[in-house]
């Protein structure tokens, strides 16, 4: 080998979402923090230069996380010992001030370059970190999705550079100022989704020297890296059942990556030993939550599924219908992303219920005209909806739409079996997160909608309604029955 060749391994996770406990698949234990920790420990022992990075969304998804409002997650992550992490949109779910408190509890660096205080333009987090390892200096820069604004609409002092042009410029500023001659490799640790990673890579000046992008947010399972502008872009799906692994060789004399190999490694009993210390820590939290949440609340007729947020689903129809049952509004638009499990049942424990719909909050009622409703549906079905870049909704049974993708046309829109006419008045139920981002998510100005009727809170808790409905109804079932029909 010519030159001064250095070897480096970067392990990476994203969108862990409180996936702390192992699952059994085909008789084999998969995932769980104990085995993920075991794999990382093994690689750290076997190789000389190893960095472990997390590309956002450590929080949300489990009772262990929500019961302690993320403190348990930080404790577990401290034991996982990442070398660097960036924040995702769900890191702000417990409030921005609480996130800053959690950061103080973290024993690992959290970097983000484009979240700032709007009053004085001061960055909230350290924008980057240089990690010195094996005689190399690796620069990690954190970049966050604009979606964080959706969760912090009530916190006006928080802002972010929301477009990719500004994010790319920020990367340039940091690289120009802090990528000194001693920096060997520059890594963007992003939480903006794969599609935006590809667009961001296009906007990066090659002179800035960005060597790779490790991403998250879109939960993309990749078989090989994407390359844009010569920059490899990788992401490791979601949860603890998988980890990304980069093995590279770097020539310090020529400042070039001589070899770049990437793979996703499944975490299971064949590939990873369980870390007993992590297993004990997870069990200590699980014991606490089991005593409170492990009780059967209902039994469905069968297992129901929610395979994708961008389509009508069985669970989506069940939740939208139960929210609309005997409600003061006509149609429930239930956020697809509010349903977190891909399948559930038939036995539903209280813990399952809360983990499946962790984003509790009020329900707002708004009144729209038929013309406004048609504009809303047209907006919901736009091209971005099909690549996971937008909010999508599950409709209660009174509303049905047939949409043709190729022509971007609504071929049919009916309310209670009748075609929707411009002068109809239809009352919608929506969750508070969606109400607070009405203009962006629905494509119709809330101020216009307010002219029809003053919006009001009609329920203070989504999960109060779900719990009561589940407790008083056994044998629930739901099917995909054509409420959202998408033609190519």
Steps between C-alpha positions, in 0.01 A plus 500: 500500500630841406480800726409533866184284504267519799206269564173627649168336584189714552196324647175691475136480610203727441136517609540264796161624628517328836542156337676368809359147537582198283240333283469137399481438125482141367621376837801732495556796731556818299584856595485654845751731663688216670592336169562832326739591783657154476572547128651846551717368786626212285596730211670741741706209636587350162594819313738776590315814382123486558247785522130448580260774386122548539315700235203621705170381647618304801172586676134397471346165424510314832353525847853486643572826317173684559456402865825681585466768230825400333714483816504120480604523135791731579607261779491206258679697228770597751562128544501446123779763491456666159791720400266757346126546441279754331142583589192402302153647490376272781768622737283809557180306576527562874556872446805698405605596853481132598725408206764743628471333842541155341806623313656591836440140614668354190858380542556518124516802266183608317567715193268713289597789273171650391274531804516848646339760725312738271560812713878505469571226247702305758535130438329279760747212478867456421492487118782252453756287677848385402570143609869408523557129448800299385689810393201618290268794563135443392264799481130424564240768420133457605214607269130478595177477304269801473234279659633599843313826450174308487553373854606838638243731343407632843864579579552802281858562607614177335582495131695303245645560155214319340606473138781293359672800343547657844600167654762447229631853557530428872704189422726719284545755777604231750729324255668827399551607859564179687618240249864577564795331332484252788153376403521173311134412437176701514172322574151652490278338765154592376136445590325626188400181314671326208337711227623819664843348559528445124397859432735635768795310351433669165539841662831432675809662352764225448758740643328476838629144520189316623587130480169335592145551627357276774127565515171423669132600519359315197558152655660385173641149481779515241685219325784724382603864535360770276763722339444868412787735416730211583368499858372167641167531684390228742221431748420200722123457491349533846519337842760280667466201267756643258819706505694669222872433467752699296850355457741732325866551430632854498830620354620779725773602255262565211193580719288251303269214588665202330232248587138540617286199591155520655252240619204467727540228761191329646509489879393157624624207705719381209679832447511663843548380858278662760678753720403387855549846653268661244251211536483556877450875456220453246337238725507738795296752302273233356421362846386846609279557195360144484340533844315809382424434134492125442128439524266385224268779390321328210520215251457567129347249262843449340836665446464832313765667285629847415772419245550851365390847599439597134197277447170398655564234765302271727620664819460843342133432429444363852651805669333755271161332548521473878602867521196592289259278694229720653725801447387858448689511168415316178839363391817414691827554319734288713870560442656190342828572676317496835468121464845363579475122465475315170289226657321448829267256674296305549569543875551867585667591825488854638868529414432402137229763476727780624797392291288486186364855546764674713420855386212578729332839493177689432267459204389814317183538297510724193233558237588505130300555186485231236724717283757527780481127568573426134803732516617324819472155344678621186783629722519175700537297180782707347809322367706548818244295694610177335865524604442557871575871489161629622225438750237247391164414655264213567134590431200395704235317301288800395768627260626324188733607224622355172814671372697447180873555546593534134267795439497638858120499498233413753268270305253461785449663841193400700364582845247254645460352153424831326738692271666789684368832368666840548232632734497205744595567864702212647648489847841336538672360808880541503772452759667805656835442323318521166286796607814691604647442153173530309616717209804284426337161549164567333590761239208729590547808723360445850389864502268420208362194678437702818248710306270196479502432873725578792714186553476345842646219707243220524715250694806552717659159439508269199604209719213556745262438209698199374524344847128538569407358159735203538382433856134486397540318167644151462547319171574817300586452134573725204569452131631712217173586326587755234494829690825604331530351153810603308513426129831513316 
